[in-house]
Amino acid sequence: MTPHRPLRPAGTPMRPGEHVVVVGFGPVAARFVDDVADLAAAGTIRLTVIGGETDPAYNRVLVGELATGRAELAGMALADPGLLARSGVDLLLGTEVTRIDRSRRVLHVTDGPAGEVRELGYDRLVLATGSRPNLPVLRGINPDPRAYEHLPAGVTALRDLRDARAVRAVVERRGRVVVLGGGVLGLEAALAASEAGCPVTVVHHAPWVLTRSLDAPGGALLGRALADAGVPVVSGAQAREVSLDEDRSFRGLVLEDGRTLPGELLLLSIGVTARTELAEGAGLRTARGIVVDHELEADVEQRVFAIGDCAEVLCKDPSCRVCPGREGVGPSGLVGPGWRQAEWLAARFRAELDAVAAGGTAVLAPLTDGPAAAVRLKAHQVELACAGTVGGLPWEPRPDGGTVVQWADGSAGSYAKLVLRPDRTLEGYIVLGLPRAAAEIGLLHDRGEAVPEDPGVLLRLDGPDAGARQEARMTPESTVCHCAGVTMGRIADAVGAGAATVEEVGCATRASTGCGGCKDAVRRIVEEHAAAV
Amino acid sequence: MTPHRPLRPAGTPMRPGEHVVVVGFGPVAARFVDDVADLAAAGTIRLTVIGGETDPAYNRVLVGELATGRAELAGMALADPGLLARSGVDLLLGTEVTRIDRSRRVLHVTDGPAGEVRELGYDRLVLATGSRPNLPVLRGINPDPRAYEHLPAGVTALRDLRDARAVRAVVERRGRVVVLGGGVLGLEAALAASEAGCPVTVVHHAPWVLTRSLDAPGGALLGRALADAGVPVVSGAQAREVSLDEDRSFRGLVLEDGRTLPGELLLLSIGVTARTELAEGAGLRTARGIVVDHELEADVEQRVFAIGDCAEVLCKDPSCRVCPGREGVGPSGLVGPGWRQAEWLAARFRAELDAVAAGGTAVLAPLTDGPAAAVRLKAHQVELACAGTVGGLPWEPRPDGGTVVQWADGSAGSYAKLVLRPDRTLEGYIVLGLPRAAAEIGLLHDRGEAVPEDPGVLLRLDGPDAGARQEARMTPESTVCHCAGVTMGRIADAVGAGAATVEEVGCATRASTGCGGCKDAVRRIVEEHAAAV
């Protein structure tokens, strides 16, 4: 879907010499900085980046992997401070922004709660403050999100490196883990911990996990698959309190029905909330995030922008085809959409600068929302992908005239549900335990292509005699890395130009540098190229 | 399933010269007579057949076809009275048996209500009295089943030639038809009438048609397929009365909710009841039919037998693996099981005569119940086959440890449900709109073979590229004609021996002489043989 209108002519386009300040230094900010660092190096703009953590930007998406010992910090760096400094980027780590003074275009910054407050001027402000984990309302836990630093020992989310270290200590001694929340990240952490040898239980409030992404059958079959993978789910459960021992360490989660689920670690995974306090304090509009229009502008003067998890695209045009249905959608928690915003904003600034240099006006294709982002469970034991609207039944009429196709094999534990529009494009889908069908169906969904007249052909991709069929279908336009939006063709080009490892392909194309779920696919492409040469 | 015990040594085995009297001359009686006519011709036994109708035996299964103009009486004959007479068979048509005097082994027979009552002695009595249509409890209709002859004009079932003629008159002028009852026969009649150009509505009391054979999704999708074929179903409907015009002719069916469904014809299709009055009057045990044991004996002296729709196999052995589950099952209405009983009883008599001639004791393999008979909707517009137990869902555990596989394509209107036992043999199935899958699944069910590890391969048989796969699977053991139980191999043998038409194959093997649903398959085999030669 594209926004309702083309990018309007810039009112106050960026001019050479302006000072761009980026607040936040997570993966989305790092991507933006990466894309405009050359402008800073050339002296076209001044660029300052302010990070709250003392570590430079790392791939936050991999914090769960780090926690369960499947990734190391060394491989998670997203930015090289020395290189940035040499490019002329001002990098302020361990620094907090306490206020935005929009009238004077000045930030108040401090090196910590006790630090002195300094002023820092800006011409353009890019907010990439991300999100923070939600805290449950449980006896024994302070539900104020800002109390996150003061959780009892053994109670943590998986947001930053400190969290990862706390979890890893328990995982390494194979301690018992209770995961609160059956969303994607909670399930991935539970499966990884189980694979690492920990006894794990997931507690979920609704009748089935991934409640918003799955229908009841999909939820039931996923629940079975999780149990088979050593991750029993306690569904429809209301947690009441954390049971702590005398030194205030977690020792069990008490449910409303009186049961106690013992454990050494309570992993909180009940969603995230956009960090909007700064924007709120500056009088900017916020809803589930900092409200921006389709050009990512948070204010009418086009001086403040927001990208990534802290931003919510929500325009005021009642005829906009994109926004109404999105109202009330919070941060996605996925890196892909934020990366595309970072990329687009950098390109916008560059186009404005180019236009000023050429004495013209910038014209830039508007940022398009891709199809609804897919949920993919990244785990070795369970294969699940789903996206979009998945309600309805094959034997009931759909209000829009569309139809539903459903396959469920209770024996194999596999499930596929396709919700088709009248033109046979996909409104949504669920695919469990059928990895090749999932890839093909995801492709049809992302490209807005029609599902074959006989959808049964999709199931064959995982059949005993599928063989080369799936490879044949991979075209140069097939997206391999969904985080960075990298196609098969671009990866093949990089390999042809000399990239000989997954890491080298990542450097050349950014493929596999997000969630890492495509690493095996990239490795296959590299190996096939090597074999062909 | 086989009965619990082998056939016991005959207490009073049949001896040469005995008089066998068959009461009834429907398809099952005709089959029995056909199988023992040579014994009569050779003078080994005396054989008398008593038919209530004045017409000789005709294929009652085709009455619906006759009614809708798709069959003619000429092609429906099952017996040639002249040939039987020349074989020495006494054929008494238009004759009613009013009483069985078991102590004297004598029947009271009459040529009609006003006719004189004569006595007719027997040594062995074979009851093949069949069943009669159930009548609904509706204002305007006398519900006494014996009042069948006195239904209002335009209200009829489809049991005999008179019914067929009444229906055909309406069908030929494309009159509006209301079918009461959404069972197999009602739906087949409705589809045939619709195909012949009549506006048709089916009224069914339950939420979906074929209620006992289908689950809710299958029922809903079949309902849609019927509507698409011009046969709307009014489900969950309670009929209240028939609306008649001044000359007592049907003009509409009034429902409990006040709606009137207008029509020129009300076709009653709400099941049949075994004709057991004669047996009851003779002190024989009856339940849903004349109760017989696994040797088809209705009395302990082995003088009275029952076969076909009037018989209910229900032994007294509490450990019998066959009977308990069958308790309460009424007449099947299918010709296949009756034909197998007729065939077996004829073989039993022959074996007893042979044993007496050889001075020994007859030993005969007991009559085995095949797997649960499949329900196959014989219609051009809708393809449906189902059998066995079809409850349960893929995402819910089954008490027996089995599993369920389900495919539903709301767009194509196709549906498949396989209920698997722990060993992957079929407990039951539903297949709608997938004719080749239905054939293969029916085969797996009938043979007790395991469903493939990836049941998705079954769907491919109806896929766009299925081609020759299905033919390859047809083995010499594949049953082509389910009524007469004729395999592919026997048909091929008949064709090899010179049978060059469907009719000639029918004469040689009886294939296609039942419901006629396999005629296309037989024709294909004949043509393939011709092409190969």
Chai-1 contact restraints between the chains, C-beta under 6 A:
chainA,res_idxA,chainB,res_idxB,connection_type,confidence,min_distance_angstrom,max_distance_angstrom,comment,restraint_id
A,P217,B,W395,contact,1.0,0.0,6.0,A-B,restraint_1
A,A220,B,W395,contact,1.0,0.0,6.0,A-B,restraint_2
A,L221,B,W395,contact,1.0,0.0,6.0,A-B,restraint_3
A,P394,B,A408,contact,1.0,0.0,6.0,A-B,restraint_4
A,P394,B,G410,contact,1.0,0.0,6.0,A-B,restraint_5
A,W395,B,P217,contact,1.0,0.0,6.0,A-B,restraint_6
A,W395,B,A220,contact,1.0,0.0,6.0,A-B,restraint_7
A,W395,B,L221,contact,1.0,0.0,6.0,A-B,restraint_8
A,T403,B,G410,contact,1.0,0.0,6.0,A-B,restraint_9
A,T403,B,S411,contact,1.0,0.0,6.0,A-B,restraint_10
A,V404,B,G410,contact,1.0,0.0,6.0,A-B,restraint_11
A,V405,B,D409,contact,1.0,0.0,6.0,A-B,restraint_12
A,Q406,B,A408,contact,1.0,0.0,6.0,A-B,restraint_13
A,W407,B,W407,contact,1.0,0.0,6.0,A-B,restraint_14
A,A408,B,P394,contact,1.0,0.0,6.0,A-B,restraint_15
A,A408,B,Q406,contact,1.0,0.0,6.0,A-B,restraint_16
A,D409,B,V405,contact,1.0,0.0,6.0,A-B,restraint_17
A,G410,B,P394,contact,1.0,0.0,6.0,A-B,restraint_18
A,G410,B,T403,contact,1.0,0.0,6.0,A-B,restraint_19
A,G410,B,V404,contact,1.0,0.0,6.0,A-B,restraint_20
A,S411,B,T403,contact,1.0,0.0,6.0,A-B,restraint_21
A,D454,B,G463,contact,1.0,0.0,6.0,A-B,restraint_22
A,D454,B,P464,contact,1.0,0.0,6.0,A-B,restraint_23
A,G456,B,L459,contact,1.0,0.0,6.0,A-B,restraint_24
A,G456,B,G463,contact,1.0,0.0,6.0,A-B,restraint_25
A,L459,B,G456,contact,1.0,0.0,6.0,A-B,restraint_26
A,G463,B,D454,contact,1.0,0.0,6.0,A-B,restraint_27
A,G463,B,G456,contact,1.0,0.0,6.0,A-B,restraint_28
A,P464,B,D454,contact,1.0,0.0,6.0,A-B,restraint_29
